[in-house]
């Protein structure tokens, strides 16, 4: 597989795994209903995503950087809503 194909594969995987958080974030913003969301789970996931982002920055992998930056932003939005609206 060529380097370009590998990068493309990485970006497609990044898009799919990152964008899956959009419906949850949108629903949380729209309804402000966070009762079913675990703060502990979301916080651990955010911490892990931050570490993956740091790893991506260290190795200079754009698919890893983009995926984790977008996912971290969405998860932190959900965590913020959970803290604000309980």
C-alpha positions as CSV (number, residue, x, y, z in Angstrom):
1,X,0.0,0.0,0.0
2,X,1.4,3.4,-0.9
3,X,2.0,6.1,1.8
4,X,-0.8,8.2,0.3
5,X,-3.2,5.3,0.5
6,X,-2.2,4.6,4.1
7,X,-2.8,8.3,5.0
8,X,-6.1,8.2,3.3
9,X,-7.1,5.1,5.2
10,X,-6.1,6.9,8.4
11,X,-8.2,10.0,7.6
12,X,-11.2,7.9,6.7
13,X,-10.9,5.9,9.9
14,X,-10.4,9.2,11.8
15,X,-13.5,10.7,10.3
16,X,-15.7,7.7,11.1
17,X,-14.6,7.4,14.7
18,X,-14.7,11.1,15.4
19,X,-17.9,12.0,13.7
20,X,-19.8,9.3,15.6
21,X,-19.7,11.7,18.6
22,X,-21.7,14.4,16.7
23,X,-25.1,12.9,17.3
24,X,-24.5,12.5,21.0
25,X,-23.1,16.1,21.3
26,X,-26.0,17.5,19.3
27,X,-28.6,15.6,21.3
28,X,-27.0,16.8,24.6
29,X,-26.9,20.4,23.4
30,X,-30.5,20.3,22.1
31,X,-32.1,18.6,25.1
32,X,-29.7,19.4,27.9
33,X,-30.6,15.9,29.1
34,X,-27.4,14.3,30.5
35,X,-29.0,11.9,33.0
36,X,-28.0,8.8,31.0
37,X,-24.4,10.0,30.5
38,X,-21.7,8.7,32.9
39,X,-19.4,11.6,33.9
40,X,-16.8,9.0,35.0
41,X,-16.8,7.2,31.7
42,X,-16.7,10.4,29.6
43,X,-13.9,11.9,31.7
44,X,-11.8,8.8,31.3
45,X,-12.5,8.7,27.6
46,X,-11.5,12.4,27.4
47,X,-8.2,11.7,29.2
48,X,-7.4,8.8,26.9
49,X,-8.2,10.9,23.9
50,X,-6.0,13.7,25.2
51,X,-3.2,11.2,25.5
52,X,-3.8,9.9,22.0
53,X,-3.7,13.5,20.7
54,X,-0.4,14.0,22.5
55,X,1.0,10.8,21.0
56,X,-0.2,11.9,17.5
57,X,1.6,15.2,18.0
58,X,4.8,13.5,19.1
59,X,4.9,11.2,16.0
60,X,3.5,13.8,13.6
61,X,0.6,11.6,12.4
62,X,-2.1,13.9,11.0
63,X,-4.9,11.3,11.0
64,X,-4.2,10.6,14.7
65,X,-4.0,14.4,15.5
66,X,-7.1,15.4,13.6
67,X,-9.2,12.4,14.9
68,X,-8.3,12.9,18.5
69,X,-8.5,16.7,18.4
70,X,-12.1,16.6,17.0
71,X,-13.1,13.7,19.3
72,X,-11.6,15.5,22.4
73,X,-13.5,18.7,21.5
74,X,-16.8,16.8,21.2
75,X,-16.3,14.8,24.4
76,X,-15.3,17.8,26.4
77,X,-18.4,19.5,25.2
78,X,-20.5,16.6,26.5
79,X,-18.6,16.6,29.8
80,X,-19.2,20.3,30.1
81,X,-22.9,19.9,29.5
82,X,-22.9,17.0,32.1
83,X,-21.3,19.2,34.7
84,X,-23.6,22.1,33.9
85,X,-26.9,20.3,33.7
86,X,-26.2,17.3,35.9
